[in-house]
Amino acid sequence: MSDEFLAVATREIDEDLTELETIFTSCKNDCDVISNANNFQKHTHKIKGLAPMMGKTSLGQISGSLDTLLKTILPGNEFDGIFDLLSEILPFMKSLMVEDTCDFSMIEEKISKIENISN
């Protein structure tokens, strides 16, 4: 990838991560997150696609898992623990912009548990 592409992609992902944090700051509980699922999902979807193209594979994978979970929430399903998950995952996603080789198995496990409880 060209340096110009990497600069633009980095800026866009940083903006999306900041917007995710802004949306999350307005939330106080699971219900608030659920009501904002569409807003969250727009950003996770973009990160899911863009991150791997710039070599941030782990960020792309975790964004993809979160994107799938948020799409499940969109129809109005209830998810206990989604607020706590996002409080943990959003800072983790930011750290993946710096160091892409982090172990995110614990986060993936939490996402899976929430998905399994809801099904």
C-alpha positions as CSV (number, residue, x, y, z in Angstrom):
1,M,0.0,0.0,0.0
2,S,1.1,3.5,-0.7
3,D,2.1,5.9,2.1
4,E,-0.8,8.1,1.0
5,F,-3.4,5.3,1.3
6,L,-2.0,4.3,4.7
7,A,-2.2,7.9,5.9
8,V,-5.8,8.4,4.7
9,A,-6.9,4.9,6.0
10,T,-5.3,5.6,9.4
11,R,-7.0,8.9,9.7
12,E,-10.4,7.4,8.7
13,I,-10.1,4.6,11.2
14,D,-9.0,6.9,13.9
15,E,-12.1,9.1,13.2
16,D,-14.3,6.0,13.3
17,L,-12.8,4.9,16.6
18,T,-13.3,8.4,18.0
19,E,-16.9,8.4,16.9
20,L,-17.5,5.0,18.4
21,E,-16.2,6.4,21.7
22,T,-18.4,9.4,21.4
23,I,-21.5,7.3,20.8
24,F,-20.6,5.1,23.7
25,T,-20.1,8.1,26.0
26,S,-23.8,8.9,25.5
27,C,-24.8,5.4,26.6
28,K,-25.4,4.5,30.3
29,N,-26.5,0.8,30.0
30,D,-27.3,-2.1,27.6
31,C,-30.6,-0.4,26.5
32,D,-28.7,2.7,25.4
33,V,-26.2,0.6,23.4
34,I,-29.0,-1.4,21.8
35,S,-30.8,1.8,20.8
36,N,-27.5,3.0,19.2
37,A,-26.6,-0.3,17.6
38,N,-27.1,1.1,14.1
39,N,-24.8,4.0,14.8
40,F,-22.2,1.7,16.2
41,Q,-22.5,-0.7,13.4
42,K,-21.9,1.9,10.7
43,H,-18.4,2.5,12.1
44,T,-17.5,-1.1,12.9
45,H,-18.5,-2.1,9.4
46,K,-16.2,0.5,7.9
47,I,-13.3,-0.5,10.2
48,K,-13.9,-4.2,9.4
49,G,-13.3,-3.5,5.7
50,L,-10.5,-0.9,5.9
51,A,-8.3,-2.3,8.6
52,P,-7.1,-5.5,6.9
53,M,-6.2,-3.5,3.7
54,M,-3.7,-1.5,5.7
55,G,-2.3,-4.4,7.5
56,K,-4.3,-4.2,10.8
57,T,-5.6,-7.8,10.6
58,S,-6.5,-8.1,14.3
59,L,-8.4,-4.8,14.3
60,G,-10.3,-6.0,11.2
61,Q,-11.2,-9.4,12.8
62,I,-12.4,-7.9,16.1
63,S,-14.4,-5.2,14.2
64,G,-15.9,-7.9,12.1
65,S,-17.0,-9.9,15.2
66,L,-18.4,-6.7,16.8
67,D,-20.1,-5.8,13.5
68,T,-21.8,-9.2,13.3
69,L,-23.0,-8.8,16.9
70,L,-24.3,-5.3,16.3
71,K,-26.2,-6.5,13.2
72,T,-27.9,-9.1,15.4
73,I,-28.9,-6.3,17.8
74,L,-30.4,-4.2,15.1
75,P,-33.7,-6.1,14.9
76,G,-34.3,-5.2,18.6
77,N,-33.0,-8.2,20.4
78,E,-31.9,-7.8,23.9
79,F,-28.3,-8.4,24.9
80,D,-27.2,-8.4,28.5
81,G,-23.6,-7.3,28.9
82,I,-23.2,-5.4,25.6
83,F,-22.5,-2.1,27.5
84,D,-19.7,-3.8,29.6
85,L,-18.3,-5.5,26.4
86,L,-18.1,-2.1,24.6
87,S,-16.5,-0.5,27.6
88,E,-13.7,-3.0,27.3
89,I,-13.5,-3.5,23.5
90,L,-13.3,0.1,22.4
91,P,-10.1,1.0,24.2
92,F,-8.7,-2.4,23.0
93,M,-9.6,-1.5,19.4
94,K,-7.6,1.7,19.7
95,S,-4.6,-0.2,21.0
96,L,-4.8,-2.4,17.9
97,M,-4.0,0.7,15.8
98,V,-0.7,0.9,17.6
99,E,0.1,-2.8,18.1
100,D,-1.8,-5.2,15.8
101,T,-0.4,-8.4,17.3
102,C,-2.4,-8.3,20.5
103,D,-4.1,-11.4,21.8
104,F,-7.8,-10.7,21.5
105,S,-9.1,-14.2,22.3
106,M,-10.6,-13.1,25.6
107,I,-12.6,-10.4,23.8
108,E,-13.7,-12.8,21.1
109,E,-14.9,-15.2,23.8
110,K,-17.0,-12.5,25.4
111,I,-18.6,-11.6,22.1
112,S,-19.4,-15.3,21.5
113,K,-20.9,-15.6,25.0
114,I,-23.2,-12.6,24.4
115,E,-24.2,-14.0,20.9
116,N,-24.9,-17.5,22.4
117,I,-27.0,-16.1,25.3
118,S,-29.1,-14.1,22.9
119,N,-29.8,-17.0,20.6
